[in-house]
Structures are given as C-alpha cells and as structure tokens.
C-alpha cells in the first residue's frame, strides 16, 4: 500500500457519494484500515476512521482479528 493520503481521500469521497445515493458500502474498507495499521500509516488510519471505517470490523476468512487487535500489538 502506498502512502497516498490524497488518493485514499479521493476514493473515500467517491464512496461517500455512493453511500449517500444508496449504491455503495464502507464494508470493504476494513482491509485498507488493516493494512494501514500494519504499515504504521497513521495519517491514513486517521482518515479512514474519520470516514466511518470501523476499527472493530474483520473478515471471517482471516479469523476474528481486527485492525484494533493489530494496533494493540
């Protein structure tokens, strides 16, 4: 993952428009948050959290580990 805060912000703005229109979801951003936490991209973590991505979300394929668990270690 590149450390491209502007690019992430643009994607989130597009998604906010889709969510507002009822055609999008933030559910897929848990992996972006997980990666940002693992790579210590604090600015991207803050941006994702500010846009409503949950630190407690997870993918069942990867067990019950969440981005919050990763940040705690």
MARKEBA-452593 format. One record per residue: x, y, z of N, C-alpha, C in turn. Coordinates in Angstrom, 2 decimals, padded with zeros to 5 digits. Example, Ala and Ser with C-alpha at 12.3 -4.5 7.8 and 13.67 -1.06 7.14 Angstrom:
((013.19, -005.69, 007.80), (012.30, -004.50, 007.80), (013.20, -003.30, 007.80));
((012.85, -002.25, 007.08), (013.67, -001.06, 007.14), (012.90, 000.03, 007.87));
END
This chain:
((000.85, -001.18, 000.00), (000.00, 000.00, 000.00), (000.89, 001.23, 000.00));
((000.66, 002.07, -000.96), (001.40, 003.32, -000.99), (000.84, 004.24, 000.08));
((001.64, 005.17, 000.47), (001.23, 006.14, 001.47), (000.67, 007.36, 000.74));
((-000.47, 007.18, 000.11), (-001.08, 008.21, -000.72), (-002.37, 008.70, -000.07));
((-002.22, 009.63, 000.87), (-003.37, 010.13, 001.62), (-004.38, 010.79, 000.68));
((-003.90, 011.54, -000.27), (-004.79, 012.23, -001.20), (-005.60, 011.23, -002.02));
((-004.96, 010.19, -002.48), (-005.66, 009.17, -003.25), (-006.71, 008.46, -002.42));
((-006.39, 008.15, -001.17), (-007.35, 007.50, -000.28), (-008.52, 008.44, -000.02));
((-008.22, 009.70, 000.20), (-009.28, 010.68, 000.45), (-010.22, 010.80, -000.75));
((-009.66, 010.80, -001.95), (-010.49, 010.86, -003.16), (-011.40, 009.64, -003.27));
((-010.87, 008.47, -002.99), (-011.68, 007.25, -003.02), (-012.80, 007.31, -001.99));
((-012.48, 007.80, -000.80), (-013.50, 007.90, 000.24), (-014.58, 008.90, -000.14));
((-014.21, 009.99, -000.79), (-015.21, 010.97, -001.21), (-016.15, 010.35, -002.25));
((-015.58, 009.60, -003.18), (-016.41, 008.91, -004.18), (-017.35, 007.91, -003.51));
((-016.83, 007.18, -002.53), (-017.63, 006.20, -001.82), (-018.71, 006.87, -000.99));
((-018.41, 008.02, -000.38), (-019.41, 008.75, 000.39), (-020.58, 009.14, -000.50));
((-020.28, 009.52, -001.72), (-021.33, 009.87, -002.67), (-022.19, 008.63, -002.97));
((-021.54, 007.49, -003.16), (-022.26, 006.25, -003.45), (-023.07, 005.80, -002.24));
((-022.51, 005.94, -001.04), (-023.23, 005.54, 000.17), (-024.46, 006.43, 000.33));
((-024.30, 007.73, 000.11), (-025.41, 008.66, 000.21), (-026.50, 008.34, -000.81));
((-026.10, 007.86, -001.97), (-027.05, 007.51, -003.03), (-027.65, 006.12, -002.83));
((-027.13, 005.39, -001.85), (-027.64, 004.05, -001.58), (-027.04, 002.97, -002.46));
((-025.96, 003.27, -003.17), (-025.37, 002.29, -004.08), (-023.99, 001.81, -003.63));
((-023.50, 002.29, -002.50), (-022.16, 001.90, -002.05), (-022.15, 001.42, -000.62));
((-020.99, 000.96, -000.18), (-020.83, 000.48, 001.19), (-019.41, 000.72, 001.65));
((-019.25, 000.93, 002.94), (-017.91, 001.08, 003.51), (-017.36, -000.26, 004.00));
((-018.10, -001.32, 003.82), (-017.71, -002.63, 004.35), (-016.36, -003.10, 003.82));
((-016.00, -002.73, 002.62), (-014.76, -003.21, 002.03), (-013.52, -002.45, 002.49));
((-013.71, -001.42, 003.28), (-012.56, -000.63, 003.71), (-011.85, -001.20, 004.93));
((-012.37, -002.28, 005.52), (-011.70, -002.85, 006.69), (-010.29, -003.31, 006.32));
((-010.10, -003.85, 005.11), (-008.78, -004.33, 004.70), (-007.81, -003.17, 004.51));
((-008.30, -002.06, 003.98), (-007.44, -000.88, 003.84), (-007.00, -000.40, 005.22));
((-007.92, -000.39, 006.17), (-007.57, 000.01, 007.54), (-006.58, -000.98, 008.14));
((-006.82, -002.25, 007.95), (-005.92, -003.29, 008.46), (-004.51, -003.09, 007.92));
((-004.40, -002.87, 006.62), (-003.08, -002.65, 006.00), (-002.41, -001.39, 006.51));
((-003.18, -000.31, 006.63), (-002.62, 000.96, 007.11), (-002.10, 000.81, 008.54));
((-002.83, 000.07, 009.37), (-002.39, -000.16, 010.75), (-001.10, -000.96, 010.75));
((-001.06, -002.04, 009.98), (000.13, -002.90, 009.94), (001.37, -002.15, 009.46));
((001.17, -001.22, 008.53), (002.30, -000.48, 007.95), (002.57, 000.84, 008.66));
((001.87, 001.09, 009.76), (002.04, 002.30, 010.58), (001.79, 003.58, 009.80));
((000.82, 003.55, 008.89), (000.44, 004.75, 008.14), (-000.64, 005.48, 008.94));
((-000.19, 006.16, 009.98), (-001.10, 006.79, 010.94), (-002.03, 007.79, 010.27));
((-001.52, 008.54, 009.32), (-002.35, 009.54, 008.65), (-003.50, 008.89, 007.88));
((-003.25, 007.75, 007.26), (-004.30, 007.04, 006.53), (-005.27, 006.37, 007.52));
((-004.75, 005.84, 008.62), (-005.61, 005.25, 009.65), (-006.60, 006.30, 010.16));
((-006.08, 007.48, 010.49), (-006.94, 008.56, 010.99), (-007.99, 008.94, 009.95));
((-007.60, 009.02, 008.71), (-008.52, 009.38, 007.64), (-009.63, 008.35, 007.49));
((-009.27, 007.08, 007.48), (-010.27, 006.02, 007.35), (-011.23, 006.01, 008.54));
((-010.70, 006.17, 009.74), (-011.56, 006.20, 010.92), (-012.49, 007.41, 010.89));
((-011.97, 008.54, 010.45), (-012.80, 009.75, 010.36), (-013.95, 009.58, 009.37));
((-013.77, 008.69, 008.40), (-014.81, 008.44, 007.40), (-015.71, 007.26, 007.77));
((-015.60, 006.81, 009.00), (-016.54, 005.81, 009.49), (-016.14, 004.36, 009.34));
((-014.91, 004.09, 008.93), (-014.46, 002.70, 008.84), (-014.25, 002.19, 010.27));
((-014.79, 001.04, 010.59), (-014.74, 000.53, 011.96), (-013.42, -000.18, 012.25));
((-012.82, 000.18, 013.39), (-011.61, -000.49, 013.85), (-011.92, -001.88, 014.37));
((-013.19, -002.19, 014.54), (-013.60, -003.50, 015.06), (-014.11, -004.44, 013.99));
((-014.04, -004.03, 012.72), (-014.52, -004.89, 011.65), (-013.46, -005.92, 011.29));
((-013.90, -007.05, 010.76), (-012.95, -008.09, 010.37), (-013.53, -008.90, 009.23));
((-012.66, -009.71, 008.64), (-013.06, -010.63, 007.58), (-013.02, -012.03, 008.18));
((-014.09, -012.74, 008.09), (-014.15, -014.08, 008.69), (-013.08, -015.01, 008.12));
((-012.64, -014.77, 006.89), (-011.61, -015.62, 006.29), (-010.28, -015.48, 007.02));
((-010.10, -014.38, 007.72), (-008.85, -014.15, 008.44), (-009.04, -014.29, 009.94));
((-010.07, -014.97, 010.37), (-010.34, -015.15, 011.79), (-011.02, -013.94, 012.38));
((-010.90, -013.80, 013.66), (-011.59, -012.70, 014.34), (-010.68, -011.51, 014.59));
((-009.48, -011.51, 014.05), (-008.53, -010.42, 014.24), (-009.06, -009.17, 013.55));
((-009.00, -008.05, 014.25), (-009.47, -006.78, 013.71), (-008.29, -005.81, 013.61));
((-008.44, -004.69, 012.89), (-007.39, -003.68, 012.88), (-007.05, -003.17, 014.28));
((-008.04, -003.15, 015.16), (-007.80, -002.73, 016.54), (-006.87, -003.70, 017.26));
((-007.04, -005.01, 017.01), (-006.14, -006.00, 017.59), (-004.71, -005.78, 017.10));
((-004.56, -005.52, 015.82), (-003.23, -005.31, 015.25), (-002.57, -004.08, 015.88));
((-003.34, -003.02, 016.03), (-002.80, -001.79, 016.60), (-002.36, -001.97, 018.05));
((-003.03, -002.87, 018.76), (-002.72, -003.10, 020.18), (-001.38, -003.81, 020.37));
((-000.90, -004.50, 019.34), (000.35, -005.25, 019.49), (001.51, -004.53, 018.99));
END
